[in-house]
Amino acid sequence: MRTALIILGGFLLLGACVLAGRWTGGTGTMVNAAKLFIVIWLIAAGVNMWVGVAKAGYSVAEELPIFLLIFALPAAAAGFVWWKFS
């Protein structure tokens, strides 16, 4: 359940970034916002993986597939926004 909530949070953050880009300057800044989101989301997913390893006691091998899933789904949506509006 926690993984699904984090992925949902990623999609919400992507929406906020794209809307902020749209409000500040149109489709060009939407693309820049999507690029910025990918960097922000990579850091956030990495922090989530660190918490799983350092605090929850999982190994890196156990956390890596979850990290990839958490990062890849919202990042793929950001990649679609990047492709669609560039």
HTML snippet that shows the backbone in 3Dmol.js (N, CA, C, O; Angstrom):
<script src="https://3Dmol.org/build/3Dmol-min.js"></script>
<div id="view" style="width:600px;height:400px;position:relative"></div>
<script>
const pdb = `
ATOM      1  N   MET A   1       0.822  -1.194   0.000  1.00  0.00           N
ATOM      2  CA  MET A   1       0.000   0.000   0.000  1.00  0.00           C
ATOM      3  C   MET A   1       0.863   1.254   0.000  1.00  0.00           C
ATOM      4  O   MET A   1       0.542   2.243  -0.658  1.00  0.00           O
ATOM      5  N   ARG A   2       1.975   1.201   0.754  1.00  0.00           N
ATOM      6  CA  ARG A   2       2.858   2.362   0.829  1.00  0.00           C
ATOM      7  C   ARG A   2       3.450   2.680  -0.543  1.00  0.00           C
ATOM      8  O   ARG A   2       3.567   3.848  -0.913  1.00  0.00           O
ATOM      9  N   THR A   3       3.822   1.649  -1.294  1.00  0.00           N
ATOM     10  CA  THR A   3       4.389   1.859  -2.623  1.00  0.00           C
ATOM     11  C   THR A   3       3.380   2.542  -3.536  1.00  0.00           C
ATOM     12  O   THR A   3       3.735   3.460  -4.276  1.00  0.00           O
ATOM     13  N   ALA A   4       2.140   2.106  -3.490  1.00  0.00           N
ATOM     14  CA  ALA A   4       1.103   2.720  -4.326  1.00  0.00           C
ATOM     15  C   ALA A   4       0.889   4.186  -3.955  1.00  0.00           C
ATOM     16  O   ALA A   4       0.682   5.025  -4.832  1.00  0.00           O
ATOM     17  N   LEU A   5       0.937   4.494  -2.675  1.00  0.00           N
ATOM     18  CA  LEU A   5       0.763   5.886  -2.247  1.00  0.00           C
ATOM     19  C   LEU A   5       1.928   6.760  -2.699  1.00  0.00           C
ATOM     20  O   LEU A   5       1.731   7.919  -3.066  1.00  0.00           O
ATOM     21  N   ILE A   6       3.129   6.214  -2.673  1.00  0.00           N
ATOM     22  CA  ILE A   6       4.285   6.988  -3.127  1.00  0.00           C
ATOM     23  C   ILE A   6       4.203   7.223  -4.631  1.00  0.00           C
ATOM     24  O   ILE A   6       4.515   8.317  -5.101  1.00  0.00           O
ATOM     25  N   ILE A   7       3.792   6.225  -5.383  1.00  0.00           N
ATOM     26  CA  ILE A   7       3.627   6.402  -6.828  1.00  0.00           C
ATOM     27  C   ILE A   7       2.537   7.430  -7.113  1.00  0.00           C
ATOM     28  O   ILE A   7       2.703   8.277  -7.990  1.00  0.00           O
ATOM     29  N   LEU A   8       1.441   7.367  -6.393  1.00  0.00           N
ATOM     30  CA  LEU A   8       0.382   8.366  -6.538  1.00  0.00           C
ATOM     31  C   LEU A   8       0.920   9.759  -6.229  1.00  0.00           C
ATOM     32  O   LEU A   8       0.605  10.718  -6.933  1.00  0.00           O
ATOM     33  N   GLY A   9       1.726   9.870  -5.187  1.00  0.00           N
ATOM     34  CA  GLY A   9       2.356  11.149  -4.869  1.00  0.00           C
ATOM     35  C   GLY A   9       3.235  11.641  -6.003  1.00  0.00           C
ATOM     36  O   GLY A   9       3.314  12.844  -6.253  1.00  0.00           O
ATOM     37  N   GLY A  10       3.892  10.728  -6.688  1.00  0.00           N
ATOM     38  CA  GLY A  10       4.703  11.102  -7.845  1.00  0.00           C
ATOM     39  C   GLY A  10       3.866  11.668  -8.972  1.00  0.00           C
ATOM     40  O   GLY A  10       4.237  12.667  -9.590  1.00  0.00           O
ATOM     41  N   PHE A  11       2.738  11.033  -9.240  1.00  0.00           N
ATOM     42  CA  PHE A  11       1.857  11.551 -10.287  1.00  0.00           C
ATOM     43  C   PHE A  11       1.281  12.911  -9.904  1.00  0.00           C
ATOM     44  O   PHE A  11       1.129  13.786 -10.756  1.00  0.00           O
ATOM     45  N   LEU A  12       0.962  13.086  -8.628  1.00  0.00           N
ATOM     46  CA  LEU A  12       0.453  14.386  -8.173  1.00  0.00           C
ATOM     47  C   LEU A  12       1.528  15.460  -8.285  1.00  0.00           C
ATOM     48  O   LEU A  12       1.242  16.584  -8.696  1.00  0.00           O
ATOM     49  N   LEU A  13       2.760  15.122  -7.922  1.00  0.00           N
ATOM     50  CA  LEU A  13       3.862  16.075  -8.061  1.00  0.00           C
ATOM     51  C   LEU A  13       4.112  16.411  -9.526  1.00  0.00           C
ATOM     52  O   LEU A  13       4.391  17.564  -9.856  1.00  0.00           O
ATOM     53  N   LEU A  14       4.017  15.426 -10.402  1.00  0.00           N
ATOM     54  CA  LEU A  14       4.160  15.688 -11.835  1.00  0.00           C
ATOM     55  C   LEU A  14       3.080  16.645 -12.310  1.00  0.00           C
ATOM     56  O   LEU A  14       3.366  17.592 -13.043  1.00  0.00           O
ATOM     57  N   GLY A  15       1.852  16.406 -11.899  1.00  0.00           N
ATOM     58  CA  GLY A  15       0.766  17.312 -12.275  1.00  0.00           C
ATOM     59  C   GLY A  15       1.003  18.721 -11.789  1.00  0.00           C
ATOM     60  O   GLY A  15       0.749  19.682 -12.514  1.00  0.00           O
ATOM     61  N   ALA A  16       1.490  18.855 -10.562  1.00  0.00           N
ATOM     62  CA  ALA A  16       1.773  20.188 -10.020  1.00  0.00           C
ATOM     63  C   ALA A  16       2.895  20.862 -10.799  1.00  0.00           C
ATOM     64  O   ALA A  16       2.818  22.058 -11.080  1.00  0.00           O
ATOM     65  N   CYS A  17       3.932  20.113 -11.150  1.00  0.00           N
ATOM     66  CA  CYS A  17       5.039  20.689 -11.921  1.00  0.00           C
ATOM     67  C   CYS A  17       4.581  21.131 -13.306  1.00  0.00           C
ATOM     68  O   CYS A  17       4.922  22.223 -13.760  1.00  0.00           O
ATOM     69  N   VAL A  18       3.809  20.283 -13.974  1.00  0.00           N
ATOM     70  CA  VAL A  18       3.345  20.621 -15.320  1.00  0.00           C
ATOM     71  C   VAL A  18       2.387  21.808 -15.280  1.00  0.00           C
ATOM     72  O   VAL A  18       2.462  22.688 -16.138  1.00  0.00           O
ATOM     73  N   LEU A  19       1.493  21.845 -14.302  1.00  0.00           N
ATOM     74  CA  LEU A  19       0.598  23.000 -14.174  1.00  0.00           C
ATOM     75  C   LEU A  19       1.371  24.275 -13.882  1.00  0.00           C
ATOM     76  O   LEU A  19       1.057  25.328 -14.436  1.00  0.00           O
ATOM     77  N   ALA A  20       2.371  24.195 -13.024  1.00  0.00           N
ATOM     78  CA  ALA A  20       3.195  25.374 -12.739  1.00  0.00           C
ATOM     79  C   ALA A  20       3.915  25.831 -14.002  1.00  0.00           C
ATOM     80  O   ALA A  20       4.029  27.030 -14.255  1.00  0.00           O
ATOM     81  N   GLY A  21       4.398  24.884 -14.790  1.00  0.00           N
ATOM     82  CA  GLY A  21       5.031  25.237 -16.056  1.00  0.00           C
ATOM     83  C   GLY A  21       4.055  25.860 -17.032  1.00  0.00           C
ATOM     84  O   GLY A  21       4.395  26.812 -17.735  1.00  0.00           O
ATOM     85  N   ARG A  22       2.865  25.337 -17.077  1.00  0.00           N
ATOM     86  CA  ARG A  22       1.828  25.877 -17.972  1.00  0.00           C
ATOM     87  C   ARG A  22       1.452  27.299 -17.575  1.00  0.00           C
ATOM     88  O   ARG A  22       1.299  28.167 -18.433  1.00  0.00           O
ATOM     89  N   TRP A  23       1.303  27.536 -16.271  1.00  0.00           N
ATOM     90  CA  TRP A  23       0.898  28.859 -15.796  1.00  0.00           C
ATOM     91  C   TRP A  23       1.994  29.897 -15.975  1.00  0.00           C
ATOM     92  O   TRP A  23       1.705  31.080 -16.157  1.00  0.00           O
ATOM     93  N   THR A  24       3.249  29.466 -15.925  1.00  0.00           N
ATOM     94  CA  THR A  24       4.336  30.440 -15.996  1.00  0.00           C
ATOM     95  C   THR A  24       4.803  30.745 -17.402  1.00  0.00           C
ATOM     96  O   THR A  24       5.508  31.732 -17.607  1.00  0.00           O
ATOM     97  N   GLY A  25       4.433  29.928 -18.384  1.00  0.00           N
ATOM     98  CA  GLY A  25       4.933  30.284 -19.699  1.00  0.00           C
ATOM     99  C   GLY A  25       4.503  29.444 -20.873  1.00  0.00           C
ATOM    100  O   GLY A  25       5.049  29.627 -21.962  1.00  0.00           O
ATOM    101  N   GLY A  26       3.585  28.556 -20.730  1.00  0.00           N
ATOM    102  CA  GLY A  26       3.101  27.805 -21.876  1.00  0.00           C
ATOM    103  C   GLY A  26       3.763  26.447 -22.022  1.00  0.00           C
ATOM    104  O   GLY A  26       4.310  25.899 -21.065  1.00  0.00           O
ATOM    105  N   THR A  27       3.704  25.907 -23.245  1.00  0.00           N
ATOM    106  CA  THR A  27       4.133  24.529 -23.469  1.00  0.00           C
ATOM    107  C   THR A  27       5.643  24.359 -23.355  1.00  0.00           C
ATOM    108  O   THR A  27       6.105  23.292 -22.951  1.00  0.00           O
ATOM    109  N   GLY A  28       6.417  25.369 -23.696  1.00  0.00           N
ATOM    110  CA  GLY A  28       7.869  25.258 -23.564  1.00  0.00           C
ATOM    111  C   GLY A  28       8.299  25.060 -22.128  1.00  0.00           C
ATOM    112  O   GLY A  28       9.186  24.257 -21.837  1.00  0.00           O
ATOM    113  N   THR A  29       7.672  25.789 -21.241  1.00  0.00           N
ATOM    114  CA  THR A  29       8.020  25.623 -19.829  1.00  0.00           C
ATOM    115  C   THR A  29       7.400  24.355 -19.239  1.00  0.00           C
ATOM    116  O   THR A  29       7.868  23.858 -18.215  1.00  0.00           O
ATOM    117  N   MET A  30       6.363  23.833 -19.872  1.00  0.00           N
ATOM    118  CA  MET A  30       5.831  22.540 -19.435  1.00  0.00           C
ATOM    119  C   MET A  30       6.874  21.447 -19.652  1.00  0.00           C
ATOM    120  O   MET A  30       7.027  20.553 -18.819  1.00  0.00           O
ATOM    121  N   VAL A  31       7.586  21.521 -20.770  1.00  0.00           N
ATOM    122  CA  VAL A  31       8.646  20.554 -21.056  1.00  0.00           C
ATOM    123  C   VAL A  31       9.766  20.687 -20.028  1.00  0.00           C
ATOM    124  O   VAL A  31      10.262  19.685 -19.512  1.00  0.00           O
ATOM    125  N   ASN A  32      10.164  21.923 -19.732  1.00  0.00           N
ATOM    126  CA  ASN A  32      11.205  22.133 -18.722  1.00  0.00           C
ATOM    127  C   ASN A  32      10.749  21.649 -17.350  1.00  0.00           C
ATOM    128  O   ASN A  32      11.543  21.098 -16.589  1.00  0.00           O
ATOM    129  N   ALA A  33       9.478  21.853 -17.035  1.00  0.00           N
ATOM    130  CA  ALA A  33       8.942  21.377 -15.756  1.00  0.00           C
ATOM    131  C   ALA A  33       8.972  19.852 -15.694  1.00  0.00           C
ATOM    132  O   ALA A  33       9.263  19.284 -14.641  1.00  0.00           O
ATOM    133  N   ALA A  34       8.675  19.184 -16.806  1.00  0.00           N
ATOM    134  CA  ALA A  34       8.732  17.720 -16.836  1.00  0.00           C
ATOM    135  C   ALA A  34      10.167  17.236 -16.641  1.00  0.00           C
ATOM    136  O   ALA A  34      10.398  16.251 -15.940  1.00  0.00           O
ATOM    137  N   LYS A  35      11.125  17.916 -17.253  1.00  0.00           N
ATOM    138  CA  LYS A  35      12.536  17.557 -17.067  1.00  0.00           C
ATOM    139  C   LYS A  35      12.956  17.753 -15.614  1.00  0.00           C
ATOM    140  O   LYS A  35      13.638  16.906 -15.038  1.00  0.00           O
ATOM    141  N   LEU A  36      12.550  18.865 -15.031  1.00  0.00           N
ATOM    142  CA  LEU A  36      12.872  19.137 -13.631  1.00  0.00           C
ATOM    143  C   LEU A  36      12.223  18.102 -12.715  1.00  0.00           C
ATOM    144  O   LEU A  36      12.829  17.668 -11.735  1.00  0.00           O
ATOM    145  N   PHE A  37      10.994  17.708 -13.036  1.00  0.00           N
ATOM    146  CA  PHE A  37      10.311  16.691 -12.236  1.00  0.00           C
ATOM    147  C   PHE A  37      11.103  15.395 -12.217  1.00  0.00           C
ATOM    148  O   PHE A  37      11.214  14.761 -11.168  1.00  0.00           O
ATOM    149  N   ILE A  38      11.654  14.986 -13.351  1.00  0.00           N
ATOM    150  CA  ILE A  38      12.400  13.725 -13.407  1.00  0.00           C
ATOM    151  C   ILE A  38      13.572  13.758 -12.428  1.00  0.00           C
ATOM    152  O   ILE A  38      13.839  12.775 -11.737  1.00  0.00           O
ATOM    153  N   VAL A  39      14.265  14.885 -12.374  1.00  0.00           N
ATOM    154  CA  VAL A  39      15.389  15.010 -11.436  1.00  0.00           C
ATOM    155  C   VAL A  39      14.891  14.976  -9.989  1.00  0.00           C
ATOM    156  O   VAL A  39      15.438  14.262  -9.149  1.00  0.00           O
ATOM    157  N   ILE A  40      13.848  15.757  -9.713  1.00  0.00           N
ATOM    158  CA  ILE A  40      13.290  15.790  -8.356  1.00  0.00           C
ATOM    159  C   ILE A  40      12.795  14.405  -7.949  1.00  0.00           C
ATOM    160  O   ILE A  40      13.016  13.970  -6.818  1.00  0.00           O
ATOM    161  N   TRP A  41      12.133  13.722  -8.858  1.00  0.00           N
ATOM    162  CA  TRP A  41      11.566  12.418  -8.531  1.00  0.00           C
ATOM    163  C   TRP A  41      12.652  11.359  -8.351  1.00  0.00           C
ATOM    164  O   TRP A  41      12.496  10.452  -7.534  1.00  0.00           O
ATOM    165  N   LEU A  42      13.742  11.460  -9.098  1.00  0.00           N
ATOM    166  CA  LEU A  42      14.859  10.540  -8.904  1.00  0.00           C
ATOM    167  C   LEU A  42      15.427  10.687  -7.493  1.00  0.00           C
ATOM    168  O   LEU A  42      15.729   9.695  -6.830  1.00  0.00           O
ATOM    169  N   ILE A  43      15.567  11.927  -7.045  1.00  0.00           N
ATOM    170  CA  ILE A  43      16.061  12.175  -5.687  1.00  0.00           C
ATOM    171  C   ILE A  43      15.070  11.643  -4.652  1.00  0.00           C
ATOM    172  O   ILE A  43      15.468  10.994  -3.685  1.00  0.00           O
ATOM    173  N   ALA A  44      13.780  11.918  -4.854  1.00  0.00           N
ATOM    174  CA  ALA A  44      12.764  11.465  -3.901  1.00  0.00           C
ATOM    175  C   ALA A  44      12.703   9.940  -3.838  1.00  0.00           C
ATOM    176  O   ALA A  44      12.592   9.370  -2.753  1.00  0.00           O
ATOM    177  N   ALA A  45      12.776   9.278  -4.987  1.00  0.00           N
ATOM    178  CA  ALA A  45      12.756   7.812  -4.997  1.00  0.00           C
ATOM    179  C   ALA A  45      14.016   7.252  -4.345  1.00  0.00           C
ATOM    180  O   ALA A  45      13.961   6.224  -3.670  1.00  0.00           O
ATOM    181  N   GLY A  46      15.145   7.921  -4.543  1.00  0.00           N
ATOM    182  CA  GLY A  46      16.382   7.504  -3.887  1.00  0.00           C
ATOM    183  C   GLY A  46      16.304   7.637  -2.377  1.00  0.00           C
ATOM    184  O   GLY A  46      16.780   6.768  -1.647  1.00  0.00           O
ATOM    185  N   VAL A  47      15.704   8.727  -1.908  1.00  0.00           N
ATOM    186  CA  VAL A  47      15.516   8.905  -0.466  1.00  0.00           C
ATOM    187  C   VAL A  47      14.601   7.810   0.077  1.00  0.00           C
ATOM    188  O   VAL A  47      14.851   7.266   1.153  1.00  0.00           O
ATOM    189  N   ASN A  48      13.549   7.487  -0.662  1.00  0.00           N
ATOM    190  CA  ASN A  48      12.651   6.410  -0.233  1.00  0.00           C
ATOM    191  C   ASN A  48      13.400   5.079  -0.146  1.00  0.00           C
ATOM    192  O   ASN A  48      13.178   4.297   0.779  1.00  0.00           O
ATOM    193  N   MET A  49      14.287   4.823  -1.109  1.00  0.00           N
ATOM    194  CA  MET A  49      15.072   3.593  -1.071  1.00  0.00           C
ATOM    195  C   MET A  49      16.013   3.608   0.135  1.00  0.00           C
ATOM    196  O   MET A  49      16.169   2.592   0.812  1.00  0.00           O
ATOM    197  N   TRP A  50      16.631   4.740   0.400  1.00  0.00           N
ATOM    198  CA  TRP A  50      17.529   4.842   1.548  1.00  0.00           C
ATOM    199  C   TRP A  50      16.776   4.565   2.851  1.00  0.00           C
ATOM    200  O   TRP A  50      17.289   3.875   3.732  1.00  0.00           O
ATOM    201  N   VAL A  51      15.569   5.100   2.971  1.00  0.00           N
ATOM    202  CA  VAL A  51      14.767   4.856   4.173  1.00  0.00           C
ATOM    203  C   VAL A  51      14.474   3.364   4.312  1.00  0.00           C
ATOM    204  O   VAL A  51      14.540   2.815   5.412  1.00  0.00           O
ATOM    205  N   GLY A  52      14.155   2.717   3.209  1.00  0.00           N
ATOM    206  CA  GLY A  52      13.886   1.284   3.258  1.00  0.00           C
ATOM    207  C   GLY A  52      15.094   0.473   3.684  1.00  0.00           C
ATOM    208  O   GLY A  52      14.963  -0.519   4.401  1.00  0.00           O
ATOM    209  N   VAL A  53      16.276   0.897   3.239  1.00  0.00           N
ATOM    210  CA  VAL A  53      17.496   0.163   3.585  1.00  0.00           C
ATOM    211  C   VAL A  53      17.973   0.522   4.991  1.00  0.00           C
ATOM    212  O   VAL A  53      18.272  -0.365   5.791  1.00  0.00           O
ATOM    213  N   ALA A  54      18.044   1.813   5.290  1.00  0.00           N
ATOM    214  CA  ALA A  54      18.644   2.261   6.552  1.00  0.00           C
ATOM    215  C   ALA A  54      17.699   2.123   7.743  1.00  0.00           C
ATOM    216  O   ALA A  54      18.130   1.756   8.836  1.00  0.00           O
ATOM    217  N   LYS A  55      16.445   2.408   7.545  1.00  0.00           N
ATOM    218  CA  LYS A  55      15.515   2.442   8.676  1.00  0.00           C
ATOM    219  C   LYS A  55      14.655   1.187   8.794  1.00  0.00           C
ATOM    220  O   LYS A  55      14.416   0.698   9.898  1.00  0.00           O
ATOM    221  N   ALA A  56      14.190   0.664   7.657  1.00  0.00           N
ATOM    222  CA  ALA A  56      13.280  -0.483   7.708  1.00  0.00           C
ATOM    223  C   ALA A  56      14.012  -1.822   7.700  1.00  0.00           C
ATOM    224  O   ALA A  56      13.410  -2.859   7.979  1.00  0.00           O
ATOM    225  N   GLY A  57      15.301  -1.806   7.384  1.00  0.00           N
ATOM    226  CA  GLY A  57      16.076  -3.033   7.460  1.00  0.00           C
ATOM    227  C   GLY A  57      16.080  -3.901   6.216  1.00  0.00           C
ATOM    228  O   GLY A  57      16.533  -5.044   6.278  1.00  0.00           O
ATOM    229  N   TYR A  58      15.597  -3.404   5.098  1.00  0.00           N
ATOM    230  CA  TYR A  58      15.649  -4.180   3.863  1.00  0.00           C
ATOM    231  C   TYR A  58      17.044  -4.087   3.259  1.00  0.00           C
ATOM    232  O   TYR A  58      17.783  -3.140   3.529  1.00  0.00           O
ATOM    233  N   SER A  59      17.398  -5.065   2.448  1.00  0.00           N
ATOM    234  CA  SER A  59      18.680  -5.004   1.752  1.00  0.00           C
ATOM    235  C   SER A  59      18.512  -4.182   0.476  1.00  0.00           C
ATOM    236  O   SER A  59      17.395  -3.930   0.024  1.00  0.00           O
ATOM    237  N   VAL A  60      19.639  -3.773  -0.091  1.00  0.00           N
ATOM    238  CA  VAL A  60      19.599  -3.014  -1.344  1.00  0.00           C
ATOM    239  C   VAL A  60      18.968  -3.866  -2.442  1.00  0.00           C
ATOM    240  O   VAL A  60      18.208  -3.353  -3.264  1.00  0.00           O
ATOM    241  N   ALA A  61      19.274  -5.151  -2.462  1.00  0.00           N
ATOM    242  CA  ALA A  61      18.703  -6.045  -3.470  1.00  0.00           C
ATOM    243  C   ALA A  61      17.185  -6.151  -3.340  1.00  0.00           C
ATOM    244  O   ALA A  61      16.488  -6.315  -4.342  1.00  0.00           O
ATOM    245  N   GLU A  62      16.674  -6.060  -2.127  1.00  0.00           N
ATOM    246  CA  GLU A  62      15.222  -6.100  -1.928  1.00  0.00           C
ATOM    247  C   GLU A  62      14.571  -4.774  -2.313  1.00  0.00           C
ATOM    248  O   GLU A  62      13.454  -4.758  -2.828  1.00  0.00           O
ATOM    249  N   GLU A  63      15.259  -3.675  -2.066  1.00  0.00           N
ATOM    250  CA  GLU A  63      14.688  -2.355  -2.322  1.00  0.00           C
ATOM    251  C   GLU A  63      14.823  -1.908  -3.772  1.00  0.00           C
ATOM    252  O   GLU A  63      14.028  -1.089  -4.234  1.00  0.00           O
ATOM    253  N   LEU A  64      15.809  -2.425  -4.501  1.00  0.00           N
ATOM    254  CA  LEU A  64      16.063  -1.953  -5.862  1.00  0.00           C
ATOM    255  C   LEU A  64      14.873  -2.123  -6.803  1.00  0.00           C
ATOM    256  O   LEU A  64      14.565  -1.181  -7.534  1.00  0.00           O
ATOM    257  N   PRO A  65      14.181  -3.270  -6.832  1.00  0.00           N
ATOM    258  CA  PRO A  65      13.012  -3.366  -7.719  1.00  0.00           C
ATOM    259  C   PRO A  65      11.898  -2.386  -7.343  1.00  0.00           C
ATOM    260  O   PRO A  65      11.211  -1.859  -8.219  1.00  0.00           O
ATOM    261  N   ILE A  66      11.721  -2.144  -6.056  1.00  0.00           N
ATOM    262  CA  ILE A  66      10.707  -1.189  -5.611  1.00  0.00           C
ATOM    263  C   ILE A  66      11.104   0.216  -6.036  1.00  0.00           C
ATOM    264  O   ILE A  66      10.265   0.993  -6.493  1.00  0.00           O
ATOM    265  N   PHE A  67      12.397   0.546  -5.885  1.00  0.00           N
ATOM    266  CA  PHE A  67      12.906   1.842  -6.332  1.00  0.00           C
ATOM    267  C   PHE A  67      12.633   2.038  -7.818  1.00  0.00           C
ATOM    268  O   PHE A  67      12.148   3.091  -8.232  1.00  0.00           O
ATOM    269  N   LEU A  68      12.945   1.025  -8.617  1.00  0.00           N
ATOM    270  CA  LEU A  68      12.740   1.141 -10.062  1.00  0.00           C
ATOM    271  C   LEU A  68      11.271   1.349 -10.402  1.00  0.00           C
ATOM    272  O   LEU A  68      10.944   2.154 -11.274  1.00  0.00           O
ATOM    273  N   LEU A  69      10.394   0.641  -9.731  1.00  0.00           N
ATOM    274  CA  LEU A  69       8.960   0.799  -9.963  1.00  0.00           C
ATOM    275  C   LEU A  69       8.489   2.186  -9.552  1.00  0.00           C
ATOM    276  O   LEU A  69       7.770   2.852 -10.297  1.00  0.00           O
ATOM    277  N   ILE A  70       8.897   2.616  -8.366  1.00  0.00           N
ATOM    278  CA  ILE A  70       8.477   3.925  -7.860  1.00  0.00           C
ATOM    279  C   ILE A  70       8.988   5.041  -8.765  1.00  0.00           C
ATOM    280  O   ILE A  70       8.271   6.009  -9.018  1.00  0.00           O
ATOM    281  N   PHE A  71      10.215   4.914  -9.254  1.00  0.00           N
ATOM    282  CA  PHE A  71      10.760   5.959 -10.120  1.00  0.00           C
ATOM    283  C   PHE A  71      10.186   5.885 -11.530  1.00  0.00           C
ATOM    284  O   PHE A  71       9.837   6.913 -12.109  1.00  0.00           O
ATOM    285  N   ALA A  72      10.085   4.683 -12.085  1.00  0.00           N
ATOM    286  CA  ALA A  72       9.796   4.529 -13.507  1.00  0.00           C
ATOM    287  C   ALA A  72       8.391   4.961 -13.911  1.00  0.00           C
ATOM    288  O   ALA A  72       8.227   5.577 -14.964  1.00  0.00           O
ATOM    289  N   LEU A  73       7.395   4.663 -13.124  1.00  0.00           N
ATOM    290  CA  LEU A  73       6.025   4.975 -13.549  1.00  0.00           C
ATOM    291  C   LEU A  73       5.781   6.480 -13.693  1.00  0.00           C
ATOM    292  O   LEU A  73       5.352   6.909 -14.764  1.00  0.00           O
ATOM    293  N   PRO A  74       6.033   7.301 -12.670  1.00  0.00           N
ATOM    294  CA  PRO A  74       5.846   8.741 -12.866  1.00  0.00           C
ATOM    295  C   PRO A  74       6.851   9.343 -13.854  1.00  0.00           C
ATOM    296  O   PRO A  74       6.514  10.278 -14.579  1.00  0.00           O
ATOM    297  N   ALA A  75       8.079   8.817 -13.889  1.00  0.00           N
ATOM    298  CA  ALA A  75       9.071   9.336 -14.832  1.00  0.00           C
ATOM    299  C   ALA A  75       8.668   9.032 -16.271  1.00  0.00           C
ATOM    300  O   ALA A  75       8.924   9.840 -17.165  1.00  0.00           O
ATOM    301  N   ALA A  76       8.044   7.889 -16.508  1.00  0.00           N
ATOM    302  CA  ALA A  76       7.556   7.575 -17.853  1.00  0.00           C
ATOM    303  C   ALA A  76       6.447   8.540 -18.261  1.00  0.00           C
ATOM    304  O   ALA A  76       6.385   8.963 -19.416  1.00  0.00           O
ATOM    305  N   ALA A  77       5.580   8.887 -17.330  1.00  0.00           N
ATOM    306  CA  ALA A  77       4.539   9.878 -17.624  1.00  0.00           C
ATOM    307  C   ALA A  77       5.167  11.235 -17.917  1.00  0.00           C
ATOM    308  O   ALA A  77       4.706  11.949 -18.808  1.00  0.00           O
ATOM    309  N   ALA A  78       6.213  11.599 -17.178  1.00  0.00           N
ATOM    310  CA  ALA A  78       6.917  12.858 -17.449  1.00  0.00           C
ATOM    311  C   ALA A  78       7.602  12.802 -18.809  1.00  0.00           C
ATOM    312  O   ALA A  78       7.630  13.795 -19.535  1.00  0.00           O
ATOM    313  N   GLY A  79       8.149  11.647 -19.151  1.00  0.00           N
ATOM    314  CA  GLY A  79       8.744  11.482 -20.477  1.00  0.00           C
ATOM    315  C   GLY A  79       7.717  11.638 -21.580  1.00  0.00           C
ATOM    316  O   GLY A  79       8.017  12.194 -22.636  1.00  0.00           O
ATOM    317  N   PHE A  80       6.517  11.157 -21.346  1.00  0.00           N
ATOM    318  CA  PHE A  80       5.450  11.344 -22.327  1.00  0.00           C
ATOM    319  C   PHE A  80       5.116  12.819 -22.490  1.00  0.00           C
ATOM    320  O   PHE A  80       4.942  13.286 -23.616  1.00  0.00           O
ATOM    321  N   VAL A  81       5.024  13.562 -21.392  1.00  0.00           N
ATOM    322  CA  VAL A  81       4.762  15.010 -21.467  1.00  0.00           C
ATOM    323  C   VAL A  81       5.885  15.692 -22.226  1.00  0.00           C
ATOM    324  O   VAL A  81       5.637  16.558 -23.065  1.00  0.00           O
ATOM    325  N   TRP A  82       7.111  15.307 -21.938  1.00  0.00           N
ATOM    326  CA  TRP A  82       8.283  15.869 -22.607  1.00  0.00           C
ATOM    327  C   TRP A  82       8.189  15.611 -24.110  1.00  0.00           C
ATOM    328  O   TRP A  82       8.396  16.527 -24.906  1.00  0.00           O
ATOM    329  N   TRP A  83       7.877  14.371 -24.507  1.00  0.00           N
ATOM    330  CA  TRP A  83       7.789  14.014 -25.911  1.00  0.00           C
ATOM    331  C   TRP A  83       6.614  14.717 -26.598  1.00  0.00           C
ATOM    332  O   TRP A  83       6.750  15.202 -27.721  1.00  0.00           O
ATOM    333  N   LYS A  84       5.482  14.769 -25.935  1.00  0.00           N
ATOM    334  CA  LYS A  84       4.258  15.303 -26.534  1.00  0.00           C
ATOM    335  C   LYS A  84       4.355  16.805 -26.793  1.00  0.00           C
ATOM    336  O   LYS A  84       3.855  17.286 -27.810  1.00  0.00           O
ATOM    337  N   PHE A  85       4.987  17.547 -25.895  1.00  0.00           N
ATOM    338  CA  PHE A  85       4.973  18.997 -25.999  1.00  0.00           C
ATOM    339  C   PHE A  85       6.284  19.590 -26.492  1.00  0.00           C
ATOM    340  O   PHE A  85       6.419  20.813 -26.527  1.00  0.00           O
ATOM    341  N   SER A  86       7.253  18.767 -26.874  1.00  0.00           N
ATOM    342  CA  SER A  86       8.494  19.338 -27.399  1.00  0.00           C
ATOM    343  C   SER A  86       8.511  19.329 -28.915  1.00  0.00           C
ATOM    344  O   SER A  86       9.484  19.774 -29.524  1.00  0.00           O
TER     345      SER A  86
END
`;
const viewer = $3Dmol.createViewer("view");
viewer.addModel(pdb, "pdb");
viewer.setStyle({}, {cartoon: {color: "spectrum"}});
viewer.zoomTo();
viewer.render();
</script>
